[in-house]
Amino acid sequence: MANKTFKQASSIHGRNPQHLIENVIRQRVYESAFWKEQCFALTAETIIDKAVEMQSIGGVYGNARPLPFMCLLLKLLQLQPEREIIFEYLQAEEFKYLRALAAMYTRLCFKSFEVFDILEPLLQDYRKLRLRNNSGYHITHMDQFIDELLTEERVCDIILPRLTRRDVLEEVEGLPKRKSPLDIGDENEDRENDDESEDEDADRFVSKSPSPASDNDERFVSRSPSGSPPPDDKDRFVSRSPSPPSDS
């Protein structure tokens, strides 16, 4: 009973959800100590604690030994939690391995339209992830892992269900066109440049209409000798002191 899918679970892509993982790997998971000791009686809520404790992603390593990532993925397929719960897993930004696990489950179980719509925003997550395979540990990133889920046929030793091409989904099902962060950055930069050019044009604008003269303004009179008007005789200064007698 511990290895059987819940009766309430529905088929995914026309088959038992657990069968999305190949039989060889699935049998290895059933025989592993982690499955028997840590995954027994897990629920959609308690599986979060196990996912938070994960230190890497991957399928099998060594002599086809399954990683906890693969065991918990199979447990999710067995439980088939509600979609809202998977969305909560994806929104838990502080737990990156829980998000990676939910992204893998989404890729396996959801329709093509939903896969693109749900996973593409995660391409903005650049955090590091540890990937383990037969050659040891490697460093990858969340956006690289998501890109592989959207473009590759096999990820973490699992053959992924066929995904409808994005351009077909855009034409047939109305999937919005994907905007690259570079395109968004260029649009914002062009918008800023347009605003700056408008500000510069406003500063360079000079009104050609004459400004009205104020009645209180004083007329400018040049004080230079060449430009000063001849003084009037009445306005001339006349000294009242007698002039000294001339010797002649």
ABEGO torsion letter per residue (X at the ends): XAABBBAABBBBGGBBAAAABBAAAAAAAAABAAAAAAABGBBAAAAAAAAAABABBEBBBEBGBBBAAAAAAAAAAAAGBBAAAAAAAAABAABAAAAAAAAAAAAAABBAAAAAAAAAAAAABABBBBBBBAAEBBBBBAAAAAAAAAABABBGGBBBBBBBBAAAAAAAAGBBBBBBAAAAAAAAAAAAAAAAAAAAAAAABBBABBBBBBAABBBBBBABAAABBBBBAAABBBBABBBBBBAX
